[in-house]
């Protein structure tokens, strides 16, 4: 599975961005899709996850109410809509897929739950 993330860029505080992640390859066995971000010097932070089986969504406290994860199964693309962005949201954002079902017992926001990762897209929130 190859993942191609896009949609990052520079946005002012309070603004919005929508990140996309296009998947190619054998995606039929995907159990969950996640979005993470990485701050320099820190571990990747799980932000949002959506279950492939029933569409259940999960959000970290840091983004709940501001970010929305969604998917387009026809196009094998999933999204992270980010609203009310803050300077502290500045980071490299990554999409990832779980193709073994690990997320249900390792944790929806555990890096170890995900098997394939996109290359990352930089989001900068600044005036």
SVG drawing of the C-alpha trace seen along z (x, -y; Angstrom):
<svg xmlns="http://www.w3.org/2000/svg" viewBox="-21 -38 35 47">
<polyline fill="none" stroke="black" stroke-width="0.4" points="0.0,0.0 1.3,-3.4 -0.1,-6.6 0.3,-10.0 -0.5,-12.9 -1.2,-16.4 -2.9,-19.6 -0.4,-21.1 0.7,-24.7 0.7,-28.0 -2.5,-29.2 -3.3,-32.0 -4.5,-31.3 -8.2,-30.5 -8.0,-29.3 -8.8,-25.9 -7.0,-23.3 -8.0,-20.0 -5.4,-17.3 -5.9,-14.4 -4.3,-11.0 -4.6,-9.0 -4.1,-5.3 -3.1,-2.9 -2.4,0.8 -4.2,3.5 -6.4,1.4 -9.3,3.8 -7.9,5.2 -7.7,1.9 -9.1,2.0 -8.5,-1.6 -7.1,-4.9 -5.3,-7.4 -3.8,-10.8 -0.8,-11.7 1.5,-14.7 5.1,-15.1 6.7,-17.9 10.5,-18.1 12.0,-16.2 8.8,-14.5 7.1,-11.3 4.3,-11.2 1.0,-12.2 -2.2,-10.4 -5.0,-12.8 -7.8,-11.0 -8.8,-7.5 -11.7,-6.1 -12.7,-2.4 -13.1,-0.9 -15.8,1.5 -18.4,-0.8 -17.0,-4.3 -16.5,-4.9 -14.3,-7.9 -11.8,-8.7 -10.2,-12.0 -7.5,-13.1 -8.4,-15.7 -6.1,-18.2 -8.1,-18.2 -11.6,-17.1 -14.2,-19.6 -11.8,-21.2 -10.6,-18.3 -12.8,-15.9 -11.6,-12.6 -13.5,-11.2 -13.0,-8.9 -14.1,-8.4 -14.1,-4.6 -14.7,-5.0 -11.6,-7.0 -9.5,-5.3 -8.8,-8.7 -9.3,-9.9 -9.2,-13.4 -8.5,-15.4 -10.5,-18.7 -8.8,-21.0 -10.6,-24.1 -9.8,-26.8 -6.1,-26.2 -3.7,-27.4 0.0,-28.1 0.6,-25.0 -0.9,-22.9 2.2,-23.6 3.8,-20.2 4.3,-17.6 1.1,-15.6 1.1,-11.9 -1.6,-9.5 -1.4,-5.8 -3.4,-2.6 -3.8,0.5 -4.1,3.6 -3.9,6.2 -6.5,5.0 -3.9,3.9 -5.7,0.7 -8.4,2.5 -6.0,3.9 -2.8,1.8 -4.7,-1.5 -6.1,-3.8 -3.4,-6.3 -0.5,-4.0 2.1,-4.3 2.6,-0.6 -0.9,0.1 -0.3,-1.2 1.4,0.7 1.8,-1.9 2.6,-5.6 2.4,-8.5 5.4,-10.8 4.1,-13.6 2.8,-17.1 3.9,-20.2 1.2,-22.5 2.3,-25.9 -0.1,-28.1 1.3,-31.6 0.2,-35.2"/>
</svg>
